Amino acid sequence: MRRFLIVAAIMPVLWSAVSAAQEPEDPDILLIAENEADRLQRLLNLDGGQLFYVDSTLKHDYQAMQEEYMRLSSAKVSNRSMYVSVQDKWMEATDNSFKEIFTREQWDTYLKNGAAKQQKAREKRKAKADAALERLKRL
């Protein structure tokens, strides 16, 4: 999870560096997804079916997140909060999928190993953004 969090946190920086480089090298998102699925399999003792769904979810969501990052980068968006919002959207989708895949015990273990902290951070960012939007509407 720590490796995933580090990768997710630095993705906007990576995309800026990639777009600035003469010959960009995309991070291997599918490999990152497979490694995270393997880590979750070891941590949560996932059965074969669960591992398949976790791997599929991660590959889909990471790829979709990467595509959105690319669209933002192509549009020359430099606002970091836009990238964070994309990340939050896809991490929320991933967590929602995991909640359906994992047993109650596995979900609790997943939360205890960092996911709960991540969810709280996303909620806090969303509340802050909603409050800012409300202030703008009042103007």
JODACOR-V310169 format. One record per backbone hydrogen bond with DSSP energy under -0.5 kcal/mol. NH is the residue of the N-H (numbers start at 1). CO is the residue of the C=O. Records with the same first field share a line. If there is no record, write none. Layout:
NH = CO + CO
//
This chain:
5 = 1
6 = 2
7 = 3
8 = 4
9 = 5
10 = 6
11 = 7
14 = 10
15 = 11
16 = 12
17 = 13
18 = 14
19 = 15
20 = 16
21 = 17
24 = 22
26 = 24
29 = 27
32 = 28
33 = 29
34 = 30
35 = 31
36 = 32
37 = 33
38 = 34
39 = 35
40 = 36
41 = 37
42 = 38
43 = 39
44 = 40
45 = 41
46 = 41
51 = 47
52 = 48
53 = 49
54 = 50
55 = 51
56 = 52
57 = 53
58 = 54
59 = 55
60 = 56
61 = 57
62 = 58
63 = 59
64 = 60
65 = 61
66 = 62
67 = 63
68 = 64
69 = 65
70 = 66
71 = 67
72 = 68
73 = 69
74 = 70
75 = 71
76 = 73
77 = 72
80 = 78
82 = 79
83 = 79
84 = 80
85 = 81
86 = 82
87 = 83
88 = 84
89 = 85
90 = 86
91 = 87
92 = 88
93 = 89
94 = 90
95 = 91
96 = 92
97 = 93
98 = 94
99 = 95
100 = 96 + 97
101 = 97
102 = 98
107 = 103
108 = 104
109 = 105
110 = 106
111 = 107
112 = 108
113 = 109
114 = 111
115 = 110
116 = 111
118 = 114
119 = 115
120 = 116
121 = 117
122 = 118
123 = 119
124 = 120
125 = 121
126 = 122
127 = 123
128 = 124
129 = 125
130 = 126
131 = 127
132 = 128
133 = 129
134 = 130
135 = 131
136 = 132
137 = 133
138 = 134
139 = 135 + 136
//
